[in-house]
Every structure is written in structure tokens, then in C-alpha cells.
Amino acid sequence: MQNALIIGSSGGIGAALVAGLRAKGGAVTGLSRSADGLDITNETSVAQHLGKLSGPFDLIVVATGALATGGHQPEKTIRSLTADGLRSQFDVNTIGPALVLKHSIRLLPRDRRAVFAALSARVGSIGDNALGGWYSYRSAKSALNQILHTAAIELARSHPQAVCVALHPGTVETDFTAKYLGRHPAVAASVAAENLLDVISGLTSGQSGGFYDWQGKQVVW
């Protein structure tokens, strides 16, 4: 990728994506809440920060997300579900990436291949859900997948070579997942980033609107 924009560049995966792209000789712009004051849940903030950029960017990745939001932990049962918890999950994991997409389309080139990708999660798959639980997080990621799929249809009309996808990075060792890993195997953020970049490099416009894991395999909706 010649010119990339990473949203959430101070997070575990975001920082690793920045490092990986720069190691490949790419020019990378990073934006995050901690370093730049970008609040993806606030449209004014998104519009102001992205409005300062001119692009074009061959790659835009939204590497933001949270398992616990607003002091609410992932629910083990429907009895733990609250309106505030559900709302806070949608703010961070659905509305935020959607706002970034809305305000970054103008930064994608129309005359060549470009990729817009947002980090989703396999637990956002309805068809793959065999365990239950985590109502708010699952629902927010499912909604994100729908937004990306729908936007890909629209984007194809103005940017025929563009790719718009949801990506599952696998289970990654970051502050984001530390409390929830247990005995579940995980990989370092640098490894996850390299896997994602490999997948991104191989995507075609015909795959736009899809949901893919870190191996490039399509995830069921």
C-alpha cells in the first residue's frame, strides 16, 4: 500500500498495523483518541479530523473497538443486558466505524484499487454463534458488518475498484482482550497485523462487502 490511514493507531492492533506498513515502505497516517483527540463516536470530531486530510489513501483501516464499554462488561446472560450497555457498545463498535466510513469515502481514489477495512469479530457472526452470551458486543459487530456490506454496494458505483470489508483479526494479545483470554490461544499484535495485511493485499473488488478472517477465509454472516 502506498498511502495508508489507520484509525485507532495507538491501540494494540492499530499500532502494529502502522509499524508493519512502515516496515514495508508505506506512508502511514495514524489517528487516535489518545494521541490526536479523535472521538469516533462524535461526528463533529470525526468530520474535523478527517476533514484536515487530503489523501488519497490506498488503504484505510478502522482498528478501534472495545469489549467493555461505559463500565459494562460482556453479558453472560440476557438478565445482565442493560439499555446503557447496549447503547455504549453500538456507539464504539458500530456508530464510530460507520461515521469514519461516511467521512472518509472522499479520501479514497476513484481511479485505482483502494481498501476500506474495519475490524469486526467472529462473534458478530449470527450463523457461527453456538455459545451465546455477549449480547451487546455480538449485536454491535453484526450491525457493523451490515453497514460495511451495504456501503460496499454503494461504493462500487462511484469507486469500481474499491474494496470495503469487515475483518476478523483472530484472538490477539492486547489490553483489549487481556481480561477475557483465559486459556484461549492468542497471537501477538504484530503477528495479527501481518496476517491482516496479507489478507488485505490479496482482496479484489469482487470480494468487496465480505467478512473475512485473518487467514482470508470468508466468515458466515
PyMOL commands that set and color helices and strands:
alter all, ss='L'
color gray80, all
select helices_A, chain A and resi 12-23+33-36+43-51+78-80+83-107+122-124+135-158+178-180+189-202+205-207
alter helices_A, ss='H'
color red, helices_A
select strands_A, chain A and resi 3-7+27-31+59-62+114-119+162-168+172-173+187-188+211-213
alter strands_A, ss='S'
color yellow, strands_A
deselect
rebuild
show_as cartoon
